[in-house]
Amino acid sequence: MDAENRRRETQVSDPIVTTTEGDVRGGLTGNVRHFLSIPYAAPPRGAARFAPPEPHEPWSGVRDATEPGPTAPQARRNGFGALDMTPFFGPGWVRGEDYLTVNVWSPRDAENCPVMVFVHGGGFLSGSNRAALYDGSAFARDGVVLVTVNYRLGIAGFLDLPGAPRNRAMLDVIAALDWVRRNIAAFGGDPDNVTLFGQSAGATIVGAILAMPEAEGLFHRAIMQSGNGMGALLPEQAALVTRAAATALGVEPSAAGFASVPDDRLVEVTPQLSGLDLRVADRFDPLLRLGPFGPVLERQPAESRLAEVDLLVGSNTEEGNLYLAPQGNLTTSTDEDVREVAGRAHRDPDALVAAYRAQRPGASAGELRSAIMGDALFTVGTRRMAEAHGRAHVYEFTWRSSAVDGQLGAAHAVELPFVFDRLGLPALRGPGALLGPAEPPASLAREMHAAWISFARTGDPGWPRFGQDQHVRRFGVVSTTTRARDLPGW
C-alpha cells in the first residue's frame, strides 16, 4: 500500500503520460498539467525539409516535457515600431532540429474533455507555440485540453517547389491532428470532439485545411480569428516567389536545388522576397506585398467544398491599425498613400477609395488606409467564409486598445489576450504593449473565453448562426448581437 501511495503521489506531482512514441513527463501547476515540446513528427532535416512530415522515432525511457523546445527557423520580426509584439511572436528562432512539436495543457483529473488545437499566426514567416500569449492554463482550468502546434515556416513550409509536396506547413498541422487523434485520450481529451482554431496566418491555414480532404475526420469544429478565406496564392503567383527565391540563392527552382541550402541561408534570404508584386491577370496579392507566402491552392477556400463542421469565424473592427499606428503612419498617411494601397487591392483604385470615403465620411487618410488594408487582408475573406459555410457563427471584435497613444484600437491580434484569458500577462500592459496602459475589461475576457469553450464543447458559442438573418456577435465593453446588413461595409 505504501508503494502504491508513493506511485500516486509521484503521478500527481510529476505527471507521466504514455504516447504512441513513448512516455513523457510533464509538470503540474495547481490543477493544470502541462507537457511541452512533444514531437508529433520527425525532425525535418536536409532534403526532408521539403518532404511530407514523417513519423517520429520512438524513444526509450521517459522524455522530459517540462521545458519549452526549439522553434522553426525564422528571421527576427521587426517593423512594429512603438509596439512590443514579443508576446505574439515569441522568442524567434530557438535552434534545434526537433521542432515539429506540440504543447499540451490539461486538467489534472481530465477525462473525455473537449480538445482545442491552436495554430499560431506570424505571417507564415514567424511565431511559435512558445509565445507567451498561447499559454493554455486558462483553457485547462475550464475543462479543455489545449494543444498548440509548431509547423514549418517560410521557404521550408510554404515555397511551392517542383519535386516537393505543396503546402507542407498544412501537412504538418494535419500530422499534428493525427497525433491528437492517436494520443489525446491519454491526456484526458476526447478524440471525437476536436476543435481546430487559429489566428491570422494560423486562421488562414485553418481555412485552407477546411478545404483539404486529407484532414477529413481529424477535427469536428473550426475557428478562424482574423484569417482570410480568400487568402491563398494561385500556383502562378507562388511560382513568382519560387523563381525569386531560387535566383536569390543561386539554385535551381526545385526541391533538389533547395535541399542542400542550410537553414541559415533560407532564413537570411526570406526578407528579400517581401515586396514582390504577385499580381497576375485575374488575381491580386492577398497579402498586399507584406509577405511572400501562404497556402497555395487552385481555388480559394471560400470558393471550395468545405468540411461539414461547425465554424466560428470573425475579425476585428480596425485590423489595419496594427500595420500603421505603431509606426506613426496612422496620422501621417496621405491621400496618395490611400490610393497606393487601394491599387494593391483593386483594379480600379480610384473607385475603391471613393466607395470607402462614402462609407466613412470625415475619416482621415490614415483611417481610410487602415480600413482598406484590414478589409483586403482579413475582413472580406472572413465574410466570404461566413457566407460560403452553412454552419458558421460570426463575430466582430470591437474593443479598442489604448496602446500607442490610443491609436491602436481594435487592431489585428488585440482579441487574443481575451480569447486566451491572459489579461494579467505583464508584457501585454503599458503604453507600448498590445493592451495599452488602460485597464482592459476582465468581463470581456470571461465572455469571449467562455464563448470559445462553449463552441468547442457543443458547437454553440451563445448566439445564432449567421444564416439568412446574418447574425453577428459584436464583442466589446458591452457586447451585442446584431445583423450584418445593419453594419457599415457588409
C-alpha positions as CSV (number, residue, x, y, z in Angstrom):
1,M,0.0,0.0,0.0
2,D,2.8,2.4,0.8
3,A,4.4,1.8,-2.6
4,E,1.1,2.4,-4.3
5,N,0.6,5.7,-2.4
6,R,4.1,6.8,-3.4
7,R,3.3,5.9,-7.0
8,R,0.1,8.0,-6.9
9,E,1.9,10.9,-5.3
10,T,4.6,10.8,-8.0
11,Q,1.9,10.9,-10.7
12,V,0.2,13.9,-9.1
13,S,3.4,15.9,-8.6
14,D,5.2,14.8,-11.8
15,P,2.6,13.5,-14.3
16,I,3.8,10.9,-16.8
17,V,1.7,10.1,-19.9
18,T,2.3,7.3,-22.4
19,T,2.1,8.3,-26.1
20,T,2.4,6.2,-29.2
21,E,6.1,7.2,-29.4
22,G,7.0,6.9,-25.7
23,D,6.4,8.2,-22.2
24,V,6.6,12.0,-21.5
25,R,6.9,13.7,-18.1
26,G,5.1,17.0,-17.7
27,G,4.6,19.5,-14.9
28,L,1.8,20.4,-12.6
29,T,0.7,23.9,-11.5
30,G,-2.3,23.9,-9.3
31,N,-4.9,21.7,-11.1
32,V,-3.3,22.2,-14.6
33,R,-0.9,19.7,-16.2
34,H,1.4,21.0,-18.9
35,F,3.5,19.0,-21.3
36,L,5.9,21.0,-23.6
37,S,7.7,20.2,-26.8
38,I,6.3,16.7,-27.5
39,P,7.3,15.6,-31.1
40,Y,4.4,14.8,-33.4
41,A,6.7,14.2,-36.5
42,A,10.3,13.6,-37.2
43,P,12.8,16.5,-37.4
44,P,12.8,18.0,-40.9
45,R,16.5,17.7,-41.7
46,G,18.2,18.4,-45.1
47,A,16.1,17.3,-48.0
48,A,13.3,16.2,-45.5
49,R,12.6,19.9,-45.0
50,F,10.8,19.7,-48.4
51,A,9.1,16.4,-47.9
52,P,5.9,15.4,-46.1
53,P,6.2,15.0,-42.3
54,E,7.3,11.6,-41.3
55,P,6.6,9.7,-38.1
56,H,8.9,10.4,-35.2
57,E,11.2,7.6,-34.0
58,P,10.0,6.1,-30.7
59,W,12.1,6.8,-27.6
60,S,13.0,4.7,-24.6
61,G,12.7,5.8,-21.1
62,V,10.7,8.9,-20.1
63,R,11.1,12.1,-22.3
64,D,11.2,15.3,-20.3
65,A,8.4,17.6,-21.4
66,T,8.7,20.3,-18.7
67,E,10.8,22.8,-20.7
68,P,9.9,24.6,-24.0
69,G,11.8,23.3,-27.0
70,P,13.2,24.6,-30.3
71,T,11.2,26.6,-32.9
72,A,11.0,26.6,-36.6
73,P,13.8,28.6,-38.4
74,Q,12.7,32.2,-38.8
75,A,14.1,35.7,-39.0
76,R,13.5,38.2,-36.2
77,R,10.3,40.1,-36.8
78,N,10.7,43.9,-36.8
79,G,8.6,46.7,-38.2
80,F,6.1,47.2,-35.4
81,G,7.7,50.5,-34.2
82,A,6.4,51.6,-30.8
83,L,4.5,48.3,-30.2
84,D,6.1,45.3,-28.5
85,M,4.8,42.2,-30.3
86,T,7.1,39.8,-28.5
87,P,4.1,38.1,-26.6
88,F,2.6,37.4,-30.1
89,F,5.8,36.3,-31.9
90,G,7.6,34.6,-29.1
91,P,11.4,34.2,-28.8
92,G,12.0,33.8,-32.5
93,W,14.3,31.1,-33.8
94,V,15.3,28.8,-30.9
95,R,17.7,26.4,-32.7
96,G,17.2,22.7,-32.7
97,E,16.1,20.2,-35.3
98,D,13.2,18.6,-33.3
99,Y,10.8,21.5,-33.6
100,L,7.7,19.8,-35.1
101,T,6.2,19.6,-31.6
102,V,3.0,20.3,-29.7
103,N,2.4,21.7,-26.2
104,V,-0.5,20.3,-24.2
105,W,-2.4,21.7,-21.2
106,S,-5.0,19.6,-19.5
107,P,-6.9,19.5,-16.2
108,R,-5.3,17.3,-13.6
109,D,-8.2,14.9,-13.5
110,A,-9.2,15.3,-17.1
111,E,-11.4,12.6,-18.6
112,N,-13.1,12.9,-22.0
113,C,-12.7,16.7,-22.2
114,P,-13.2,18.7,-25.3
115,V,-9.9,19.3,-27.2
116,M,-8.8,22.6,-28.9
117,V,-5.8,22.6,-31.2
118,F,-4.3,26.1,-31.9
119,V,-2.3,27.2,-34.9
120,H,-0.3,30.3,-34.3
121,G,0.0,33.4,-36.6
122,G,3.0,35.3,-37.8
123,G,2.6,36.0,-41.5
124,F,3.6,32.4,-42.4
125,L,7.2,33.5,-41.6
126,S,7.5,33.6,-37.8
127,G,5.9,32.7,-34.5
128,S,5.8,29.5,-32.4
129,N,3.8,27.8,-29.7
130,R,6.4,29.2,-27.2
131,A,4.7,32.7,-27.5
132,A,3.6,33.9,-24.0
133,L,0.1,34.6,-25.3
134,Y,-0.6,30.9,-26.0
135,D,-0.3,29.5,-22.5
136,G,-3.2,27.2,-22.3
137,S,-3.7,27.2,-18.5
138,A,-7.0,29.1,-18.6
139,F,-8.4,26.6,-21.1
140,A,-7.3,23.6,-18.9
141,R,-8.7,25.4,-15.8
142,D,-12.1,25.5,-17.5
143,G,-12.1,21.8,-18.6
144,V,-10.5,21.9,-22.0
145,V,-7.4,20.1,-23.2
146,L,-5.5,22.7,-25.3
147,V,-2.8,21.7,-27.8
148,T,-0.6,24.3,-29.5
149,V,1.3,23.4,-32.7
150,N,4.6,24.3,-34.3
151,Y,4.9,23.9,-38.0
152,R,7.4,24.7,-40.8
153,L,7.6,28.4,-41.7
154,G,8.8,30.4,-44.7
155,I,10.6,28.6,-47.5
156,A,10.5,25.2,-45.8
157,G,6.8,25.4,-45.0
158,F,5.3,27.3,-48.0
159,L,7.6,27.7,-51.0
160,D,6.0,25.9,-53.9
161,L,8.7,23.7,-55.4
162,P,8.7,21.1,-58.2
163,G,9.5,17.8,-56.7
164,A,8.1,18.7,-53.3
165,P,4.6,18.4,-51.9
166,R,2.6,21.6,-51.9
167,N,1.6,23.3,-48.6
168,R,4.0,21.4,-46.3
169,A,3.1,23.6,-43.3
170,M,-0.5,22.4,-43.7
171,L,0.6,18.8,-43.9
172,D,2.5,19.4,-40.6
173,V,-0.8,20.7,-38.9
174,I,-2.6,17.7,-40.3
175,A,0.1,15.4,-38.9
176,A,-0.4,17.1,-35.5
177,L,-4.1,16.5,-35.7
178,D,-3.4,12.8,-36.4
179,W,-1.1,12.8,-33.3
180,V,-4.0,14.2,-31.4
181,R,-6.4,11.5,-32.7
182,R,-3.9,8.8,-31.6
183,N,-2.8,10.3,-28.2
184,I,-5.1,12.9,-26.7
185,A,-7.2,10.4,-24.8
186,A,-4.1,9.7,-22.7
187,F,-4.1,13.4,-21.7
188,G,-7.8,13.3,-20.8
189,G,-9.1,14.6,-24.1
190,D,-11.9,13.3,-26.3
191,P,-10.6,12.5,-29.8
192,D,-14.1,12.7,-31.1
193,N,-14.5,16.3,-30.0
194,V,-11.6,18.3,-31.5
195,T,-11.8,22.0,-32.5
196,L,-9.1,23.3,-34.8
197,F,-8.5,27.0,-34.4
198,G,-6.0,29.7,-35.4
199,Q,-5.4,33.4,-35.7
200,S,-4.1,35.5,-38.6
201,A,-1.8,33.2,-40.7
202,G,-2.9,30.4,-38.4
203,A,-6.6,31.1,-39.2
204,T,-5.9,31.2,-43.0
205,I,-4.2,27.8,-42.6
206,V,-7.3,26.5,-40.8
207,G,-9.4,27.8,-43.7
208,A,-7.2,26.0,-46.2
209,I,-7.4,22.8,-44.2
210,L,-11.2,23.0,-44.2
211,A,-10.8,22.6,-48.0
212,M,-8.3,19.7,-47.8
213,P,-9.7,16.2,-48.0
214,E,-6.5,14.8,-46.2
215,A,-7.8,16.3,-42.9
216,E,-11.3,14.8,-43.1
217,G,-12.4,13.3,-39.8
218,L,-9.5,14.7,-37.8
219,F,-11.4,17.6,-36.3
220,H,-15.1,18.4,-35.7
221,R,-15.2,22.2,-35.4
222,A,-13.1,25.1,-36.6
223,I,-12.4,28.7,-35.5
224,M,-10.9,31.3,-37.8
225,Q,-9.8,34.5,-35.9
226,S,-8.8,37.3,-38.4
227,G,-7.8,34.9,-41.2
228,N,-8.7,35.1,-44.9
229,G,-10.8,32.6,-46.7
230,M,-9.7,34.3,-49.9
231,G,-6.0,34.4,-48.9
232,A,-4.5,31.5,-50.8
233,L,-1.9,32.1,-53.6
234,L,-2.7,30.7,-57.0
235,P,0.0,28.4,-58.3
236,E,1.2,31.0,-60.9
237,Q,1.6,33.6,-58.1
238,A,3.5,31.1,-56.0
239,A,5.8,30.4,-59.0
240,L,6.9,34.1,-58.9
241,V,8.1,33.6,-55.4
242,T,9.8,30.4,-56.2
243,R,11.7,32.0,-59.1
244,A,12.7,34.9,-57.0
245,A,13.9,32.7,-54.1
246,A,15.9,30.4,-56.5
247,T,17.5,33.5,-58.1
248,A,18.5,35.0,-54.8
249,L,20.1,31.7,-53.7
250,G,21.6,30.8,-57.0
251,V,20.0,27.4,-57.1
252,E,17.6,25.5,-59.4
253,P,13.9,26.2,-58.6
254,S,13.2,22.7,-57.4
255,A,13.2,20.6,-54.2
256,A,16.6,19.1,-55.3
257,G,18.0,22.6,-55.8
258,F,17.0,23.8,-52.4
259,A,17.8,20.6,-50.5
260,S,21.5,21.5,-49.8
261,V,20.8,25.1,-48.8
262,P,21.3,25.5,-45.0
263,D,18.5,26.9,-42.8
264,D,20.5,30.0,-42.0
265,R,20.7,30.9,-45.7
266,L,17.0,30.2,-46.2
267,V,16.1,32.5,-43.3
268,E,18.6,35.1,-44.5
269,V,17.2,35.4,-48.0
270,T,13.5,35.4,-47.0
271,P,13.2,39.2,-46.2
272,Q,14.3,39.8,-49.8
273,L,11.1,38.1,-51.0
274,S,8.8,40.6,-49.3
275,G,7.6,43.4,-51.5
276,L,7.3,41.2,-54.6
277,D,4.4,42.1,-57.0
278,L,2.4,38.9,-57.1
279,R,-0.5,40.3,-59.1
280,V,-1.5,38.1,-62.1
281,A,-4.1,38.5,-64.8
282,D,-7.1,37.8,-62.6
283,R,-5.8,37.8,-59.1
284,F,-4.4,40.4,-56.7
285,D,-1.8,39.7,-54.0
286,P,-3.8,38.6,-50.9
287,L,-1.0,39.9,-48.6
288,L,-0.6,43.3,-50.3
289,R,3.1,42.7,-50.6
290,L,3.5,42.4,-46.9
291,G,4.9,38.8,-47.2
292,P,5.5,36.3,-50.0
293,F,3.9,33.1,-48.5
294,G,0.6,31.5,-47.8
295,P,-1.4,28.4,-48.8
296,V,-1.1,27.6,-52.5
297,L,-4.4,26.4,-53.9
298,E,-6.1,26.2,-57.3
299,R,-9.3,27.6,-55.7
300,Q,-9.8,29.8,-52.7
301,P,-11.2,28.0,-49.5
302,A,-14.3,30.2,-49.6
303,E,-14.9,29.1,-53.1
304,S,-14.3,25.4,-52.4
305,R,-16.1,22.5,-50.9
306,L,-15.6,22.9,-47.2
307,A,-15.6,20.3,-44.5
308,E,-19.0,19.9,-42.9
309,V,-18.0,21.0,-39.4
310,D,-19.2,23.8,-37.2
311,L,-17.4,27.1,-37.9
312,L,-16.8,30.2,-35.8
313,V,-15.3,33.0,-37.9
314,G,-14.6,36.7,-37.3
315,S,-12.4,39.7,-37.5
316,N,-11.5,42.9,-35.6
317,T,-13.0,46.3,-36.4
318,E,-9.7,48.1,-37.1
319,E,-7.4,45.2,-38.3
320,G,-5.3,47.5,-40.4
321,N,-4.2,49.7,-37.5
322,L,-1.6,47.2,-36.5
323,Y,0.4,48.0,-39.7
324,L,0.1,51.8,-39.4
325,A,-0.4,53.0,-35.8
326,P,2.8,51.7,-34.2
327,Q,4.9,53.1,-37.0
328,G,3.3,56.5,-36.8
329,N,1.7,56.2,-40.2
330,L,-1.9,56.4,-39.0
331,T,-1.5,60.1,-38.5
332,T,1.0,60.8,-41.3
333,S,-0.7,58.9,-44.2
334,T,-1.6,61.0,-47.2
335,D,-4.3,60.7,-49.9
336,E,-1.5,59.2,-52.2
337,D,-0.8,56.5,-49.6
338,V,-4.5,55.7,-49.6
339,R,-4.6,55.4,-53.4
340,E,-1.4,53.3,-53.4
341,V,-2.8,50.6,-51.0
342,A,-6.1,50.7,-52.9
343,G,-4.1,49.9,-56.1
344,R,-2.6,46.8,-54.4
345,A,-6.2,45.5,-53.6
346,H,-8.3,46.6,-56.6
347,R,-8.1,47.1,-60.3
348,D,-9.8,50.5,-60.0
349,P,-8.2,52.2,-57.0
350,D,-10.0,55.5,-57.5
351,A,-13.4,53.8,-57.4
352,L,-12.4,51.8,-54.3
353,V,-11.2,54.9,-52.5
354,A,-14.4,56.8,-53.4
355,A,-16.5,53.9,-52.0
356,Y,-14.6,53.9,-48.7
357,R,-14.9,57.7,-48.5
358,A,-18.7,57.4,-49.0
359,Q,-18.9,54.8,-46.2
360,R,-16.7,56.8,-43.8
361,P,-17.4,60.5,-44.2
362,G,-14.9,62.5,-42.3
363,A,-12.4,59.7,-42.0
364,S,-8.7,60.7,-42.1
365,A,-6.4,59.4,-44.8
366,G,-4.8,57.1,-42.2
367,E,-8.2,55.7,-41.2
368,L,-9.1,55.1,-44.9
369,R,-5.8,53.4,-45.5
370,S,-6.3,51.2,-42.4
371,A,-9.8,50.2,-43.5
372,I,-8.7,49.2,-47.0
373,M,-5.8,47.2,-45.7
374,G,-7.8,45.5,-43.0
375,D,-10.6,44.5,-45.3
376,A,-8.3,43.3,-48.0
377,L,-6.1,41.3,-45.7
378,F,-8.8,39.8,-43.4
379,T,-12.3,41.1,-43.3
380,V,-13.5,40.5,-46.8
381,G,-12.2,36.9,-46.7
382,T,-13.8,36.4,-43.3
383,R,-17.1,37.5,-44.7
384,R,-16.8,35.3,-47.7
385,M,-16.2,32.3,-45.4
386,A,-19.2,33.1,-43.4
387,E,-21.4,33.3,-46.5
388,A,-19.9,30.2,-48.0
389,H,-20.2,28.0,-44.9
390,G,-23.7,26.8,-44.0
391,R,-22.9,26.3,-40.3
392,A,-21.0,29.4,-39.4
393,H,-21.2,31.6,-36.3
394,V,-19.8,35.1,-36.9
395,Y,-18.3,37.7,-34.6
396,E,-16.6,41.1,-34.7
397,F,-14.2,42.3,-32.0
398,T,-14.7,46.0,-31.3
399,W,-12.8,46.8,-28.1
400,R,-10.2,49.5,-28.6
401,S,-6.7,49.2,-27.1
402,S,-5.3,52.4,-25.7
403,A,-1.8,51.4,-26.8
404,V,0.4,53.8,-28.9
405,D,-1.3,57.0,-27.6
406,G,-4.7,55.5,-28.0
407,Q,-4.3,54.8,-31.7
408,L,-4.0,51.0,-31.8
409,G,-7.7,50.5,-31.3
410,A,-9.4,47.2,-32.3
411,A,-6.4,46.2,-34.3
412,H,-5.2,42.8,-35.6
413,A,-4.3,40.4,-32.7
414,V,-5.9,42.5,-29.9
415,E,-8.5,39.9,-29.3
416,L,-6.0,37.1,-28.5
417,P,-5.5,38.0,-24.8
418,F,-9.3,37.9,-24.3
419,V,-9.7,34.5,-26.0
420,F,-6.8,33.0,-24.0
421,D,-7.9,34.9,-20.8
422,R,-4.3,36.3,-20.5
423,L,-5.1,39.9,-19.5
424,G,-2.8,39.5,-16.5
425,L,0.3,38.9,-18.6
426,P,2.7,41.8,-17.7
427,A,4.1,42.1,-21.2
428,L,0.7,42.9,-22.5
429,R,0.2,46.0,-20.4
430,G,1.7,49.5,-20.9
431,P,1.8,52.3,-23.5
432,G,3.8,50.1,-25.9
433,A,2.1,46.8,-25.2
434,L,-0.8,45.2,-27.0
435,L,-3.5,46.0,-24.4
436,G,-2.2,49.5,-23.7
437,P,-1.9,51.3,-20.3
438,A,-5.7,51.5,-19.5
439,E,-7.3,48.6,-17.7
440,P,-8.9,46.1,-20.1
441,P,-12.3,44.8,-19.3
442,A,-12.0,41.5,-17.5
443,S,-15.6,40.8,-18.2
444,L,-14.9,40.7,-21.9
445,A,-12.2,38.2,-21.4
446,R,-14.5,36.0,-19.4
447,E,-17.2,36.3,-22.1
448,M,-15.0,35.6,-25.1
449,H,-13.1,32.8,-23.4
450,A,-16.3,31.2,-22.3
451,A,-17.8,31.5,-25.8
452,W,-14.8,29.8,-27.4
453,I,-15.1,26.9,-24.9
454,S,-18.8,26.6,-25.3
455,F,-18.3,26.4,-29.1
456,A,-15.7,23.7,-28.7
457,R,-17.9,21.8,-26.3
458,T,-21.2,22.0,-28.1
459,G,-20.9,23.9,-31.4
460,D,-22.9,26.8,-29.9
461,P,-20.9,29.9,-28.8
462,G,-24.0,31.6,-27.4
463,W,-25.6,33.4,-30.4
464,P,-27.4,32.3,-33.5
465,R,-25.7,31.1,-36.7
466,F,-25.0,33.7,-39.4
467,G,-27.7,32.2,-41.7
468,Q,-30.2,34.1,-43.7
469,D,-30.6,36.7,-40.9
470,Q,-26.9,37.3,-40.9
471,H,-26.4,37.4,-37.1
472,V,-23.1,38.8,-35.9
473,R,-21.9,38.9,-32.3
474,R,-20.0,42.2,-31.6
475,F,-17.6,41.8,-28.7
476,G,-16.9,45.0,-26.7
477,V,-17.3,46.5,-23.3
478,V,-21.0,45.9,-23.8
479,S,-21.4,43.1,-26.4
480,T,-24.4,42.9,-28.7
481,T,-25.8,40.6,-31.4
482,T,-26.9,42.4,-34.5
483,R,-27.4,41.7,-38.2
484,A,-24.6,42.2,-40.7
485,R,-26.8,44.3,-43.0
486,D,-27.1,46.9,-40.2
487,L,-23.3,47.2,-40.0
488,P,-21.1,49.5,-42.2
489,G,-19.3,47.7,-45.0
490,W,-21.3,44.5,-45.1
